[in-house]
Amino acid sequence: MSLEVEALDVRYRGGVSVLKVDALRLGDAGMTAIIGPNGAGKSSLLKAALDLAPRQGEVRFWGQPLADVRHRVAYVAQRAEVDWSFPVTVREVVQMGRFPYLGWRKRLAADDHAIVDAAIAQLQLDDYREALVGELSGGLQQRTMLARAVAQRAELLLLDEPLAALDSAQRRSVLALLEALQADGKRIVCVHHQLADLEAHFSQAVLLDGELVAQGSPSDVLEAARTRGWLSW
C-alpha cells in the first residue's frame, strides 16, 4: 500500500478539527480520486500526509515515514497556490524534480539532464522548454508541474485539483497524460471535482466530509454521495 493514515486529526489555527480519519489506505489502484463538498478536508488530507499541515496521527508511505521515502513521493499543489509570476522557464521547473538527488552543490549531471529531457518529451512540452511558465496556458502549466514530478522519478503522485480552472480540451489532455503515467506504473491520488468523468478515468474513489464517508469503486462512492444528496458540488 502506497499511503496509509491512522488516527489522523488535522487542526488549523484555533484548534478546530477539519478532518478526522480513523484509517485510510490509498495507492493500491492506478488512479484514486478524492471527492467531497467544499471544506470536506480533501486538500488537508494531502497536506497532512506531506507534513504541510498540522496533524496528529500516523502517516506511512510503503510502511515507512515520509522522511525515509520523500524522493518517491511528488506533490503538485493547486494552481492558485503557485506564484506563476516568478521568472522561470519550463525546463528550469522540470529540473527541480532532480533536486532531491543532488549534492550540496545542486549541479545536474549528464544523467539528470537526460531524465529532465525525457520528462519534457513525455509530457509533450518540447516546444515550450524555454518558455516562461507564467506565460503559458493553464493546461501547459499543469503539464509542466507533472513533468517535474516525472523527472523526480516519483512512484506516487499526490495532485491537488489538477483539472481546476481548465477548459474541457485542457482537462481531456491532462487526464490523458495522467492515464499514460498510470500505465507507466505511477500511482496517482488527486483531489477531483469533475464527478461526471469519475467512472471513466479513475479506478478508486474516496468521499470525505470532515471524515471518511466512503471508499471503493467510483460507482459505489458516487452512489454514497447521491444517497446523501451531495452531487451538486
ChimeraX attribute file (.defattr): number of C-alpha atoms within 10 A of each C-alpha:
attribute: neighborCount
match mode: 1-to-1
recipient: residues
	/A:1	12
	/A:2	18
	/A:3	20
	/A:4	18
	/A:5	20
	/A:6	16
	/A:7	15
	/A:8	21
	/A:9	22
	/A:10	24
	/A:11	18
	/A:12	12
	/A:13	7
	/A:14	6
	/A:15	9
	/A:16	10
	/A:17	14
	/A:18	18
	/A:19	22
	/A:20	22
	/A:21	18
	/A:22	12
	/A:23	14
	/A:24	15
	/A:25	15
	/A:26	21
	/A:27	22
	/A:28	14
	/A:29	17
	/A:30	22
	/A:31	22
	/A:32	27
	/A:33	28
	/A:34	23
	/A:35	27
	/A:36	24
	/A:37	17
	/A:38	11
	/A:39	13
	/A:40	18
	/A:41	25
	/A:42	27
	/A:43	19
	/A:44	22
	/A:45	25
	/A:46	21
	/A:47	19
	/A:48	22
	/A:49	24
	/A:50	17
	/A:51	12
	/A:52	11
	/A:53	16
	/A:54	15
	/A:55	22
	/A:56	14
	/A:57	16
	/A:58	14
	/A:59	24
	/A:60	19
	/A:61	23
	/A:62	14
	/A:63	12
	/A:64	14
	/A:65	13
	/A:66	18
	/A:67	11
	/A:68	10
	/A:69	14
	/A:70	14
	/A:71	19
	/A:72	17
	/A:73	20
	/A:74	24
	/A:75	20
	/A:76	19
	/A:77	18
	/A:78	16
	/A:79	18
	/A:80	10
	/A:81	8
	/A:82	11
	/A:83	10
	/A:84	15
	/A:85	10
	/A:86	10
	/A:87	12
	/A:88	14
	/A:89	18
	/A:90	25
	/A:91	24
	/A:92	18
	/A:93	19
	/A:94	27
	/A:95	23
	/A:96	18
	/A:97	25
	/A:98	24
	/A:99	17
	/A:100	12
	/A:101	12
	/A:102	12
	/A:103	9
	/A:104	7
	/A:105	6
	/A:106	12
	/A:107	11
	/A:108	17
	/A:109	10
	/A:110	9
	/A:111	9
	/A:112	19
	/A:113	16
	/A:114	13
	/A:115	19
	/A:116	26
	/A:117	19
	/A:118	16
	/A:119	26
	/A:120	26
	/A:121	14
	/A:122	17
	/A:123	22
	/A:124	16
	/A:125	19
	/A:126	15
	/A:127	9
	/A:128	16
	/A:129	19
	/A:130	13
	/A:131	16
	/A:132	19
	/A:133	26
	/A:134	18
	/A:135	13
	/A:136	15
	/A:137	12
	/A:138	20
	/A:139	20
	/A:140	21
	/A:141	18
	/A:142	25
	/A:143	25
	/A:144	27
	/A:145	25
	/A:146	28
	/A:147	29
	/A:148	28
	/A:149	28
	/A:150	26
	/A:151	25
	/A:152	25
	/A:153	19
	/A:154	19
	/A:155	20
	/A:156	24
	/A:157	25
	/A:158	23
	/A:159	23
	/A:160	22
	/A:161	21
	/A:162	26
	/A:163	25
	/A:164	18
	/A:165	13
	/A:166	15
	/A:167	12
	/A:168	9
	/A:169	10
	/A:170	18
	/A:171	19
	/A:172	15
	/A:173	15
	/A:174	20
	/A:175	17
	/A:176	13
	/A:177	17
	/A:178	23
	/A:179	17
	/A:180	14
	/A:181	21
	/A:182	18
	/A:183	11
	/A:184	11
	/A:185	12
	/A:186	21
	/A:187	23
	/A:188	25
	/A:189	26
	/A:190	25
	/A:191	24
	/A:192	21
	/A:193	19
	/A:194	14
	/A:195	16
	/A:196	10
	/A:197	13
	/A:198	21
	/A:199	17
	/A:200	9
	/A:201	17
	/A:202	20
	/A:203	17
	/A:204	24
	/A:205	28
	/A:206	25
	/A:207	24
	/A:208	24
	/A:209	18
	/A:210	21
	/A:211	17
	/A:212	18
	/A:213	14
	/A:214	18
	/A:215	21
	/A:216	14
	/A:217	18
	/A:218	23
	/A:219	14
	/A:220	16
	/A:221	21
	/A:222	24
	/A:223	15
	/A:224	17
	/A:225	20
	/A:226	12
	/A:227	10
	/A:228	9
	/A:229	10
	/A:230	13
	/A:231	15
	/A:232	8
	/A:233	11
